[in-house]
Amino acid sequence: MAKVKGAVVVDVEVCKGCDLCVQTCPEDVLALHREVNSRGYHYSFMKNPESCTGCTNCAVVCPDTCITVYRAKVRA
């Protein structure tokens, strides 16, 4: 049986750190980084990448469309 694994890619320079993606993630994958981007915003990043299922909730709620989610099937 194949398990689905996800990867979230955030366009760091576009992210405003609104926190919607962090709040929407059911697996607690995302967080706001302590560092800021060139515009002065704390941007989202994958703090727990091994937990990502590729559900795309984060990309759907992102008002700036700066999140891309990739999914791959992994053999269990």
N, C-alpha and C positions, 0 to 999 in steps of 0.2 A: 504494500500500500504506500502510495506517495503522499508526502506531507508538503504543504505549500509554505514556502519561506518568502519573506518579503524584504525589500530594501527601500528605504526612504531617502530621496536625494532632495536637499533643500537648496534653492538658489539663495545663498547667504546674503548677497547684496540687495536682493529684493525683499527679503523677509523683514517685517516690521515688529516682530516679536509680540504679536497680538495674543498669543497663548491659546488660540482656539484649537489648534491641532493637538497641543499637549492635553487639553481637557477632553478632547474627543477620542483619544486613543484608548481602546479597551484593554490593551496589553501593557500600558505604562512604558512605551518605547521611547517617546519623545520628551525633551525638556528644553528649556531655554538656556543657552550657553552663557557662562559668566562673562565671556569676552563680548565685545560689540563689533558690528560691521562698520563700514566706512561712513554710514549715515547715523551711527550712534545707537543702533538698536541691538538688543540682545536677541540673537537669532536661534531658531530651532535646530536641534541636532538629535541624532539617535543615541540616547544614553544607554539603551538596552537593545542593541541590534539583534541579538539572538532570540528575542521574544517577538519580533515582527512577523505577523502572519500575512501581510500584504492586503489588508482589508480595504485600504484606500479611504478610510474615514477622514484622515488628516488632509488628504488632497481635496476631498469634496468640500470641506468647510473652509479651506484657505481662501480668504477674500482677495489675495494678491496672486493666486495661481502660481506660487513659487515652489510647490511641492510636486515631485514626480515619484510614483511608487512603481517598483518593479517586483514581479512575482516569478518564482521558479519552483518547480516541483522537485523535491528532494526525496530520495528513497530512504524510507525509515529503517 
